[in-house]
Amino acid sequence: MSLQVVKAFEPLRSVTAGLWKYRPRSLKPNTTNCISCLFNFANKARFSVTHVTADPIGNCHREPVAPSFTSAEGAAKTDWGTKKNKRKVRLRLTDIMSNPEIEAKLAPLRAAVLEQGNLVRELKVKGAPEIDLKRAVAELKSRKKLLEDRELELTPSVVTFDRSKMEDLLKRRFFYDQSFAIYGGITGQYDFGPMGCALKSNILSLWRQFFVLEEQMLEVDCSILTPEPVLKSSGHVDRFADLMVKDVKTGECFRLDHLIKNALEKLSKDKAATAELKAECEDIVIKLDGMNKQEMSDVLSKYNIKSPLTANDLTEPIEFNLMFATQIGPTGLVKGFLRPETAQGIFVNFKRLLEFNQGKLPFAVAQIGNSFRNEISPRSGLIRVREFTMAEIEHFCDPTLKNHAKFQSIAETRLTLYSACNQMDGKSAQQITIGDAVKNSLVANETLGYYMTRIHQFLLMIGIKAECLRFRQHMNNEMAHYACDCWDAECLTSYGWVECVGCADRSAYDLGQHSQATGIRLVAEKRLPDPKTVEVCEIVPNKQTLGKTFKKDAKSITEALAALSLSAVNEVEQTLKDKKEFLLSLDNGSEFKLTPDTISVKHSTKTVHVEEITPSVIEPSFGIGRIMYALLEQNFQCREGDEQRCYFTLPSVVAPLKCSILPLSNNVEFNPFIRQLSTALTKAELSHKVDDSSGSIGRRYARTDEIAIPFGITIDFDTLKEPHTVTLRDRDSLKQVRLGINEVIDVLKDLSIGKLKWHQVMEKYPVFEQQEATK
Amino acid sequence: MSLQVVKAFEPLRSVTAGLWKYRPRSLKPNTTNCISCLFNFANKARFSVTHVTADPIGNCHREPVAPSFTSAEGAAKTDWGTKKNKRKVRLRLTDIMSNPEIEAKLAPLRAAVLEQGNLVRELKVKGAPEIDLKRAVAELKSRKKLLEDRELELTPSVVTFDRSKMEDLLKRRFFYDQSFAIYGGITGQYDFGPMGCALKSNILSLWRQFFVLEEQMLEVDCSILTPEPVLKSSGHVDRFADLMVKDVKTGECFRLDHLIKNALEKLSKDKAATAELKAECEDIVIKLDGMNKQEMSDVLSKYNIKSPLTANDLTEPIEFNLMFATQIGPTGLVKGFLRPETAQGIFVNFKRLLEFNQGKLPFAVAQIGNSFRNEISPRSGLIRVREFTMAEIEHFCDPTLKNHAKFQSIAETRLTLYSACNQMDGKSAQQITIGDAVKNSLVANETLGYYMTRIHQFLLMIGIKAECLRFRQHMNNEMAHYACDCWDAECLTSYGWVECVGCADRSAYDLGQHSQATGIRLVAEKRLPDPKTVEVCEIVPNKQTLGKTFKKDAKSITEALAALSLSAVNEVEQTLKDKKEFLLSLDNGSEFKLTPDTISVKHSTKTVHVEEITPSVIEPSFGIGRIMYALLEQNFQCREGDEQRCYFTLPSVVAPLKCSILPLSNNVEFNPFIRQLSTALTKAELSHKVDDSSGSIGRRYARTDEIAIPFGITIDFDTLKEPHTVTLRDRDSLKQVRLGINEVIDVLKDLSIGKLKWHQVMEKYPVFEQQEATK
């Protein structure tokens, strides 16, 4: 079977010579790994795989693969597909708890997760060694994965989805495609064509309206190039790295954890493998997630793992920082990085922003912009890329006051929450109102809950399906180093549940780090309920004797003394008392002996009305590319009975173009009406497309459906008669109505912002049937 | 005099210790250069200079300078300014040709330019050596500069502008400020705060509406990280560089042309300088613009030029490429750059875009995005930065058909054009309708003229003043390597005329370059007026004998023959005829002897209906940061009689916030009305700010004026009475009207999109006088 696949690829090699470097390295059936390998390979060689089936327990049986190859210049196209060759991936409902039959099948898997979850809890309570804990967590994750995969398989499918068909459409109508393809392309970088760009810009403009405008956030736009010290403070210079190894001869790079996993799985599946070896390999794979560099390096040598492509030796593991480095300015001395997230730009501007907000907490700052991560092996289309647009919010609030003024207005919203606890207990996600979730401390505080709800509302508004959206809480061990609670909004796609929006409580981590590095206090003042009396202890220099003793150094000594912290002052006082002198060292290295006649320590009290606090930060962080991908996938449809007529059911609020204008034929009498409508639509700020090409009206409608245009105006011979009328067609229902040419613009305006629904239009205007029949 | 300045700087040194490195290096009066030097220095040390005066002939006399220093953290602030210390920079009208008195003063300067312009023309006609031509052009430029400076000085001033005051406001209300300031900052990088970001996003959204929507352009969004080969083709790898030298000890970098110019000017102004030396120096400075690396290096050694800061030796000149370099992917083998312009992303996608447009020309593609240039010494605030947002349009058209369908609709628009010819003749810019300009071939074609007019309309719409806007044509010698005609939209600022939008005819340069590099034909098909018969000449292999002779190589031979160009086929035919054999070399190095029995050459004719053309590209390219700067400067005002109350007269369409809501006092009865209005404004998508802080209403209005809020609603005690009314205030006229709380939203909606003008509001509603009096 696998040979057939390899054979099917063979002819491509000559066609794509120079465009791809890799041969599929493991094409044995019965591993999910080989499927991903196949897609990686296909991705690299830039053709799409149109047939892989999976049986219900997840083993894959490949039948002769029919890749449709699109050559680099996008012109030559070899379509080897046949009608039967389709890879089916199912999207499912998340609420399957109610079906007892399915539950019976899942019960043992749930029990296995619970058992392991309890073990992890127990180890934590006992304070077990970290390595044991890591191992237990890795096993827990693997059991969770098994449960989740099975859950997805057993859920009644609601959508049949053919990824390759969608990808073909996205390429063909240039929603997006690989960047620099005429130069051979770069993996992990995509260019958005007219439709993708319009979709993206509509999503961002709605985002601005929904978050920045409605919540009166402060939007900022900060630099991408970031000097090293900033990212040193944030932890990215030290921690934002993946381990990799290189082929010593070719320089080919491999992500180390992926490499070991693949190598050991291969090894343990070898017929010659003993039961002992198999167990050993499986054990390592489970532990892999928690291993450090040395441990992984030991595995490499123990099993003598070589490059899977060339069998050459591999280098020692290298920590590869995922940030793109560059030099700022001509000297070559200022090291900088392309920012890996937009958040830091907000944190370093905290003082200016607090001042702009007249010193008051809470306030939220938003930023939309590009970030960059130099992935070792980018994959999965828009999901893991090197350059991506984020929309981030940093909500600064008093750490002791995380309630939210508008929480009550959304408290009744039901969300699908998959808590850390449920994950450890082998339970499913649950539907619950956010009010109850906060009341039960399932979600830590109102502000976090408020943002989760707003994220939920936003995603549904732009077209994400409620049944394909859940919030998954990070388990303790997967939380980023800065976070103290984190919920990911995950969208279900053919790649599984994909994190599209993170919603984290970053506590005071970032402001604290930047304060520490710069010495600038990034704090807010909080009015005390009652004024407080505090003891003040300061060093008073005796100006006269100090000046006499130290001459021109007296000034810097005075300054240094004024800058001492409270504890340092106490130390000075003690030392003076004990030894009758104190040795002061300045930054420039000079030292001065101070005695009780040059300085004294004065104690006093003062009344303070405010205290300084470092605000907590709640951060909703949107990955725009991932949201777009999930949106496109969840809205991809084919017409019943005609699988070649595909379209996107994107809501009109985000659809790239709002309307098409199609004359029934190229009769010149239609032209004034085309111009009149186009001008009126432009004036109403409604993006549209005139298609007066020669195809049949049905074919032209199909073309507008492909680019998700929700409504179409047809100009026909009745339009020429007075009163002038046109037909208006709805993409999703295929229904048409007839209405006056002067009315249609207002109707479209309301439809496009969602103020009017199509069924209301159907109620108001006479249905028109003729035209679809003539296609 | 100069000593006073230096002295005024001295105390700063200790305040800013560590923040600036440079001492002003040339502070002699009587050079405009020392002013720019002063500002560079001030810019580096991050304080603003508040007093420099210039006498009418351009010599500068500095009086004690009063810098106001803002420390890195934006907290400590030392304002040394007094009311009298103000630097005045005048914005002027461009049409001064009519004033005979002024013209008389300018006449000798105009004559000098004309004389030199004619010399340049003559040299071109004669085909004079390039070095002579360069020298003449440099002299022409210098005479032009003299004329232009004088023109500006003599124009009656219309605005008094105090740059430091504006910069102080921009910082204080965080329109924008230096990035990473808490880490010491990076020159040439700016973060936009809430008001700057909103202004920018409003400008971009209007741009989209005005260009993309109205002209039905295809908008794309391409990658920033660009692999080297792409930028090799575009010419950026080889040509996008400035020459610099480094201080051998400190590593400090200097732009070579600036360095030589400063050094020689200093030398020639030395009292000991002979007349001969002076002439020599002036001669070199004039020639500098056209010198190559070696020539400049020779100047360095001849005059023994050292580092102006340390007097250390300098390195040989280094070509410093202005692109930021990085590595894409983990191997370190794929070199990439941050794009220096967005245009290339469009060119490499040309085929996809043409296909999206169903193969038809003309069509225009737009892109908004960030670009990066690693300037050796960034300066002048937002005008020369390292990271900037561009909005570019590439209009692809048939090179023989550069007319524009909508040209007639704008033909009567009057633009201020400063043609290359007028520049060479010492004449001023002229006002002319674009229709006439194209008719007279002053502007090359309708498409170029159409875009220039649209740029003009757009800039006026967002608030650029007509009298401070001109289009300057590039002279032959300053045109980029790719352009065949180019007009810059220049805005007048206190830095002089600043290029804000370029509008170039790039001809077929870029598509040609990328075609050549990739072998992929970036062409469009053009229907021939009549079908054409063309001769076809192809090699026909004799399959049987070829197969017999070359066995398995026969296939690659056949392929190689099929790929031969027409001229190569002719060569094969001739060689076969002459020598009875032809030696075919394949790419892999193998050679095959072909004889007349294995191949023959067949001649035939075929009828073709289309021809392939490489489209021409017209490129309007907007520098958003520069436009924003010019806009802010041209709209900066102080209230008559109260110079401390500054504001921006930004039109409501671009104003960061559209409206303020101010309760007269913090009476709780006002609160429901605040909430009602805020909710209604949000629903109407009108950005706004509630200021219920305790300041007087007048002081709060002044604060909203500072951030350019055009309209303000006041809630007062009359609001509490039925029917509920509020007052609406206009920022620019300070007038107020009283109207119903239910009417105000619709009025604001129309005001904010410019559909309604303030004077119309004044006509409709009763004027309200009381409140401003109570401030």
Interface residues (C-beta under 8 A of the other chain):
Chain A: A72 E73 G74 A75 R173 F174 D177 S179 F180 A181 I182 Y183 I186 T187 Q189 Y190 D191 F192 G193 P194 G196 C197 A198 K200 S201 S205 R208 Q209 L213 E214 Q216 L218 E219 V220 D221 C222 S223 I224 L225 T226 P227 P229 V230 M244 K246 G251 E252 C253 F320 F324 A325 T326 Q327 I328 G329 P330 T331 G332 L333 V334 G336 L338 G345 V348 N349 K351 R352 L353 E355 F356 Q358 N370 F372 N374 I376 R386 E387 H514 A517 T518 I520 L522 T682 E685 S687 K689 S693
Chain B: E73 G74 A75 R173 F174 D177 S179 F180 A181 I182 Y183 I186 T187 Q189 Y190 D191 F192 G193 P194 G196 C197 A198 K200 S201 S205 R208 Q209 L213 E214 Q216 L218 E219 V220 D221 C222 S223 I224 L225 T226 P227 P229 V230 M244 K246 G251 E252 C253 F320 F324 A325 T326 Q327 I328 G329 P330 T331 G332 L333 V334 G336 L338 G345 V348 N349 K351 R352 L353 E355 F356 Q358 N370 F372 N374 I376 R386 E387 H514 A517 T518 I520 L522 T682 E685 S687 K689 S693
